[in-house]
């Protein structure tokens, strides 16, 4: 049995969290390879280390423009980083984003985060020379992605020392193309070469190198993708993703109080929910393991006894409810086009979509009737080119009427159990009607795995609660 385990930012946020990670890893000898994120928030008012690093990059770029800055950063007493004692890094209050914030302030804040872990665990790593190297590299032209990646890099070194595992830099395993996309073939080849003969190792997530040797990163939350790539490269039996929740929830807990946990979910269901805004796992983390047929298990670092959510290609296990999950996004708009005899006009939809494409806009859904076509688009995407789009559609297809409607939301109701259940759409209609919510659009995919509902932004939360109550609480 080989397990790849990834721990998110909240699981690596402090020395106490590191201790939980060690307990989890050492409890199961099949957990041989550990992927870590940068330290996350310890409280709601805290700042993620990656956010501090982005701020550090911007601050140093401004200082570089103003003139050379070759001196080591200094604390409020004028003590150089080269002579700094560890006590200078224990303060957690130098994390504000005020107008007077300097790069030295930010570096001290970053140092404080790592020093708390070092001191709390009795580690030997010297953080100051590493921070000075990061500062120097940025001033010499290392890019923003390099700066952002250093949170995982430093945390990986700390975790490796604490666990007694080998440290393997992600730059030696994860490969990117020059356009910033992942080079899967090279990543799998290098990862297998580097890790196959190691008994245990820690690999920082989120970044790698492109063909020219520059550090490149995945989008935020991309450590999930690193774990998935390593699992696929090593043909792991299971990819465990440890976070601060006990799996995927049926609905957003900010909207529904104490929603149920999803026990088993298929890749297809997860893809639908992730695209519509459901968090916990980076949506691109699905693809490498899905191709290899490797299940993903979402677990809670703070409650390791919980089963969590198992993500699988297929399963005979029946879901507890007809629906698997509900997710949605706000701030869409619709373009409603009407033209008599539209259905007999060859190429009508293609012409309309060509106008949208020319303006570099993506379309979410296109419900249609005999003489009507509606495009649902992210409102922000349309706002900048609104008049060009309307003019282009007018010239392309000469519609009778074009109408715009703003401030709409899309909600996805997803579930493999829906395919064999009768009256799912009817129950959705009934739930929303009971709350006096007007449905602007309804669209069901041919797979019958999901139903997409359009409502006004102001009805978004109530609509999700109504659907949850109908399919979960009523059961």
C-alpha positions in Angstrom: 0.0 0.0 0.0 1.4 3.4 -1.0 -0.3 6.6 0.1 0.6 10.2 -0.9 -0.5 12.6 1.7 -0.9 16.4 1.3 -1.4 18.8 4.1 -3.0 22.2 3.5 -2.1 25.6 4.9 -4.3 25.3 8.0 -2.7 21.9 8.8 0.8 23.5 8.6 0.0 26.9 10.3 1.8 26.4 13.6 4.0 24.1 15.7 0.9 22.6 17.2 -0.4 21.7 13.7 2.9 20.2 12.8 2.6 17.9 15.7 -0.8 16.7 14.5 0.7 16.1 11.0 3.5 14.0 12.5 1.0 11.9 14.5 -1.0 11.2 11.3 2.0 10.4 9.1 3.8 8.1 11.5 0.6 6.2 12.4 0.6 4.6 9.0 3.8 3.5 7.4 2.2 3.5 3.9 2.2 7.3 4.1 5.6 7.6 2.6 5.5 10.9 0.7 4.3 14.1 2.2 3.3 17.2 0.2 2.9 20.5 2.2 1.5 23.9 1.6 2.8 27.2 3.1 1.6 28.1 6.6 -2.0 29.3 6.5 -4.1 31.3 8.9 -4.0 30.4 12.7 -7.0 32.6 13.3 -9.5 34.7 11.2 -7.3 37.8 11.8 -4.1 36.1 10.8 -2.4 36.4 7.4 -1.3 33.5 5.2 2.4 33.3 4.5 1.8 33.2 0.7 -0.1 36.5 1.0 2.8 38.0 2.9 5.2 36.8 0.2 3.1 38.5 -2.5 3.3 41.7 -0.5 7.0 41.3 0.0 7.5 41.0 -3.7 5.5 44.1 -4.5 7.3 46.0 -1.7 10.8 45.0 -2.9 9.9 45.8 -6.5 9.0 49.4 -5.4 12.2 49.7 -3.4 14.2 48.4 -6.4 12.7 51.1 -8.6 13.6 53.8 -6.1 17.2 52.8 -6.0 19.7 50.1 -4.9 18.8 48.3 -1.6 21.7 46.0 -0.9 21.8 46.2 2.9 20.3 43.4 5.0 16.9 44.1 6.4 16.9 45.5 9.9 14.5 45.4 12.8 13.1 48.4 14.7 16.3 48.6 16.8 18.5 48.7 13.7 19.9 45.2 14.2 20.8 43.6 11.0 19.3 40.3 9.9 22.9 38.9 9.8 23.1 39.4 13.6 19.5 38.8 14.4 18.6 36.5 17.3 15.6 34.2 17.1 13.7 36.3 19.7 13.3 39.1 17.1 11.0 36.8 15.1 8.6 35.9 17.8 6.4 38.9 17.4 3.2 38.3 15.4 2.1 41.9 15.2 4.2 43.1 12.2 1.6 41.8 9.8 -0.4 44.9 8.9 -0.8 46.1 5.4 -0.6 49.8 6.3 0.7 52.6 4.2 4.0 52.7 6.2 4.7 48.9 5.8 8.3 48.2 4.4 9.8 45.1 3.0 11.7 44.7 6.3 8.4 44.7 8.2 7.1 42.0 6.0 10.3 39.9 6.2 10.1 40.1 10.0 6.5 38.9 9.9 7.4 36.0 7.7 10.3 35.2 9.9 8.0 35.2 13.0 5.7 32.6 11.4 8.5 30.2 10.7 10.4 30.9 13.9 7.4 29.9 16.0 7.4 26.5 14.3 11.2 26.1 14.7 11.1 27.0 18.4 7.9 25.1 19.2 9.4 21.9 17.8 13.0 22.4 18.7 14.3 22.4 15.1 17.7 23.4 14.0 17.0 25.2 10.7 18.3 28.8 10.5 15.6 30.8 8.9 17.4 34.2 8.6 19.9 33.2 5.8 17.1 31.7 3.8 15.0 34.8 4.1 18.0 37.0 3.1 18.5 34.8 0.1 14.8 35.2 -0.9 15.1 39.0 -0.5 18.3 39.0 -2.6 16.8 36.8 -5.4 13.8 39.1 -5.7 15.9 42.2 -5.9 18.0 40.6 -8.6 15.0 39.9 -10.7 13.4 36.6 -9.5 9.7 36.8 -10.5 6.5 36.9 -8.5 6.0 33.2 -8.9 9.4 32.5 -7.3 8.4 34.8 -4.3 5.0 33.1 -3.9 6.6 29.6 -4.0 9.0 30.2 -1.1 6.3 29.6 1.5 6.0 26.0 0.5 9.8 25.6 0.0 10.6 26.8 3.5 7.7 24.8 5.1 8.9 21.6 3.2 12.3 22.0 4.7 10.9 22.3 8.2 8.5 19.4 7.8 11.3 17.2 6.4 13.5 17.9 9.4 10.7 17.4 11.9 9.6 14.0 10.4 13.1 12.8 9.7 12.3 12.4 6.0 14.4 13.4 3.0 13.6 16.8 1.5 13.0 16.9 -2.2 12.6 20.3 -3.9 9.6 20.4 -6.1 11.9 22.1 -8.7 13.5 18.7 -9.2 10.2 17.0 -10.0 7.5 19.3 -11.3 7.9 20.6 -14.8 6.1 23.4 -16.6 6.0 24.4 -20.3 7.0 28.0 -21.2 3.3 29.0 -21.4 2.9 28.1 -17.7 1.0 24.8 -18.3 2.1 21.6 -16.6 4.4 19.3 -18.6 2.8 16.0 -17.3 5.1 13.6 -19.2 8.3 15.2 -17.8 6.8 15.6 -14.4 5.9 11.9 -14.1 9.4 10.9 -15.5 11.4 13.1 -13.1 9.2 12.4 -10.1 9.6 8.7 -10.5 13.3 9.0 -11.0 13.7 11.2 -7.9 11.3 9.5 -5.5 10.9 5.8 -6.5 14.0 4.7 -4.4 13.4 6.9 -1.4 11.7 5.3 1.6 10.2 8.6 2.8 10.3 12.2 1.6 8.7 15.6 1.9 8.0 17.6 -1.3 6.8 21.2 -1.2 3.6 21.8 -3.2 2.5 24.6 -5.6 5.5 25.1 -7.8 8.1 23.7 -10.2 10.4 24.8 -13.0 9.7 25.6 -16.7 12.0 24.7 -19.6 14.2 27.9 -19.1 14.7 27.2 -15.4 12.2 29.8 -14.0 10.1 29.0 -11.0 6.4 28.6 -12.1 3.4 28.0 -9.9 -0.1 26.5 -10.2 -3.0 28.8 -9.3 -3.8 29.3 -5.6 -4.4 26.1 -3.8 -2.1 24.4 -6.3 -0.4 22.2 -3.7 -3.4 19.9 -4.2 -2.2 19.5 -7.8 1.4 18.6 -6.7 0.1 15.9 -4.5 -2.1 14.5 -7.3 0.9 14.5 -9.8 3.1 12.6 -7.4 0.4 10.1 -6.7 -0.1 9.5 -10.4 3.7 9.3 -11.1 4.2 6.7 -8.4 1.0 4.8 -9.1 -0.1 5.3 -5.5 -3.0 3.3 -4.1 -4.5 6.4 -2.4 -4.1 10.1 -2.4 -5.0 11.6 1.0 -5.7 15.3 1.1 -5.7 16.6 4.7 -7.4 19.9 5.4 -9.5 21.6 8.2 -12.9 20.1 7.3 -14.0 16.5 7.5 -14.6 16.1 3.7 -16.9 17.7 1.1 -20.1 19.0 2.4 -23.5 18.8 0.7 -23.7 22.6 0.8 -21.7 25.7 1.7 -21.6 25.9 5.6 -21.7 29.7 5.3 -25.2 29.3 3.8 -26.6 26.1 5.3 -26.0 25.4 9.0 -24.1 22.2 9.7 -24.6 20.6 6.3 -24.1 16.8 5.9 -20.7 15.4 4.8 -20.6 13.6 1.5 -19.3 10.0 2.1 -18.5 9.0 -1.5 -18.4 11.2 -4.6 -17.4 10.4 -8.2 -14.9 12.5 -10.1 -17.7 13.6 -12.4 -19.8 14.9 -9.6 -16.8 16.6 -8.0 -15.9 18.3 -11.3 -19.4 19.7 -11.5 -19.4 21.0 -7.9 -15.9 22.3 -8.0 -16.5 24.3 -11.2 -19.5 25.9 -9.5 -17.5 27.1 -6.6 -17.3 24.2 -4.1 -14.0 24.5 -2.3 -11.8 22.0 -0.3 -9.9 20.6 -3.4 -8.3 22.4 -6.4 -10.3 21.4 -9.4 -7.2 20.6 -11.5 -6.1 18.0 -8.9 -8.7 15.6 -10.2 -7.2 15.0 -13.6 -3.8 13.2 -12.9 -5.3 10.7 -10.4 -8.5 10.2 -12.4 -6.5 9.0 -15.4 -4.7 6.5 -13.1 -7.8 5.4 -11.3 -6.4 6.5 -7.9 -9.0 7.5 -5.3 -8.7 10.7 -3.3 -9.7 10.9 0.3 -10.4 14.2 2.0 -9.5 14.1 5.7 -9.5 16.5 8.6 -6.2 17.1 10.3 -7.9 18.2 13.5 -10.3 15.2 13.5 -8.2 12.4 12.0 -10.7 9.8 13.3 -13.4 11.1 10.8 -13.8 9.1 7.6 -14.0 12.2 5.4 -15.0 12.0 1.7 -13.8 9.4 -0.7 -13.5 10.6 -4.3 -13.6 7.7 -6.8 -14.1 7.0 -10.5 -17.2 4.9 -10.0 -18.9 3.2 -7.0 -21.8 0.9 -6.3 -22.3 2.6 -2.9 -25.6 4.4 -3.0 -25.6 8.0 -1.8 -27.5 8.8 1.4 -29.6 11.4 -0.5 -30.8 11.7 -4.1 -28.5 14.6 -4.5 -24.8 14.6 -3.8 -24.2 18.3 -3.4 -25.3 21.8 -4.1 -23.0 24.6 -5.2 -23.3 27.9 -7.0 -21.9 31.3 -8.1 -23.2 34.8 -8.2 -22.8 37.7 -10.6 -23.8 36.4 -13.9 -25.8 38.2 -16.6 -27.9 37.0 -19.5 -28.2 38.1 -23.1 -31.7 37.2 -24.3 -32.1 37.1 -28.1 -35.4 36.7 -29.9 -36.0 36.3 -33.6 -38.9 34.8 -35.5 -38.1 31.6 -37.4 -34.7 31.3 -35.6 -35.0 27.6 -35.6 -34.9 27.4 -39.4 -32.0 29.8 -39.9 -28.8 27.7 -40.4 -25.8 28.8 -38.5 -27.7 31.2 -36.2 -26.1 30.0 -32.9 -22.7 29.8 -34.5 -22.8 33.4 -35.6 -23.9 34.6 -32.2 -21.2 32.6 -30.4 -18.6 33.8 -32.9 -19.3 37.4 -31.7 -18.8 36.3 -28.1 -15.6 34.5 -29.0 -14.2 37.6 -30.9 -14.6 39.6 -27.6 -12.7 36.9 -25.6 -15.8 36.0 -23.4 -16.7 32.6 -22.2 -20.3 31.4 -22.2 -21.6 29.4 -19.2 -24.9 28.1 -20.5 -27.1 28.6 -23.6 -30.7 27.6 -23.0 -32.9 28.1 -26.1 -36.4 27.8 -27.5 -37.8 27.8 -31.0 -37.4 31.6 -31.5 -35.2 32.4 -28.5 -31.6 32.0 -27.4 -30.2 33.0 -24.0 -26.5 33.3 -23.1 -25.4 33.2 -19.5 -22.1 35.0 -19.0 -20.0 36.2 -16.1 -21.2 39.8 -15.6 -17.7 41.2 -15.2 -16.5 39.7 -18.5 -19.3 41.4 -20.4 -19.3 44.9 -18.8 -16.1 46.1 -20.5 -17.2 45.0 -24.0 -21.0 45.2 -23.6 -21.8 47.6 -26.5 -19.3 45.9 -28.9 -21.0 42.5 -28.2 -24.6 43.9 -28.7 -23.5 45.7 -31.9 -21.8 42.5 -33.2 -24.9 40.3 -32.5 -27.1 42.9 -34.2 -25.0 42.8 -37.3 -24.5 39.1 -37.3 -28.1 37.8 -37.0 -30.4 40.8 -37.1 -32.5 39.8 -34.1 -36.0 41.2 -33.4 -35.2 41.8 -29.7 -32.0 41.8 -27.6 -32.4 42.2 -23.8 -29.8 42.2 -21.0 -30.4 41.1 -17.4 -27.9 41.5 -14.7 -27.3 40.3 -11.1 -28.1 36.6 -11.7 -26.8 33.5 -9.9 -26.3 29.9 -11.2 -26.8 27.0 -8.8 -25.8 23.4 -9.6 -27.7 20.5 -8.1 -25.5 17.4 -8.6 -25.9 13.8 -7.9 -25.5 10.3 -9.5 -28.7 9.3 -7.6 -30.7 11.8 -9.7 -30.4 9.6 -12.8 -32.7 6.9 -11.4 -34.9 9.1 -9.3 -38.3 10.5 -10.6 -39.4 14.0 -10.2 -36.1 15.6 -9.2 -36.7 18.8 -11.3 -40.3 18.9 -10.0 -39.1 18.8 -6.4 -36.6 21.6 -7.1 -39.4 23.7 -8.6 -41.6 23.0 -5.6 -38.8 23.9 -3.1 -38.2 27.2 -4.8 -41.8 28.0 -5.3 -42.5 27.5 -1.6 -39.9 30.2 -0.9 -41.4 32.5 -3.6 -38.2 32.4 -5.6 -38.5 33.0 -9.3 -36.5 30.7 -11.6 -34.8 32.5 -14.4 -33.4 29.4 -16.1 -33.2 25.7 -15.7 -30.9 23.4 -17.7 -30.2 19.7 -17.3 -27.2 18.0 -18.8 -27.6 14.9 -21.0 -25.7 12.8 -18.3 -28.6 13.6 -15.9 -25.9 14.1 -13.2 -26.8 17.8 -12.7 -29.5 20.4 -13.0 -28.5 24.1 -13.3 -30.9 26.7 -12.0 -30.7 30.4 -12.6 -32.1 32.8 -9.9 -31.5 36.4 -8.9 -28.5 37.2 -6.8 -30.8 38.3 -3.9 -32.4 34.8 -3.9 -29.2 32.9 -4.1 -28.7 31.9 -0.4 -32.4 31.2 0.1 -32.5 29.0 -3.0 -29.7 26.8 -1.8 -31.3 26.5 1.6 -34.6 25.6 0.1 -33.1 22.9 -2.1 -31.0 21.5 0.8 -34.1 21.3 3.0 -36.1 19.5 0.3 -33.5 16.8 -0.5 -31.6 16.4 2.8 -33.5 17.7 5.8 -36.8 16.2 4.6 -35.1 12.8 4.4 
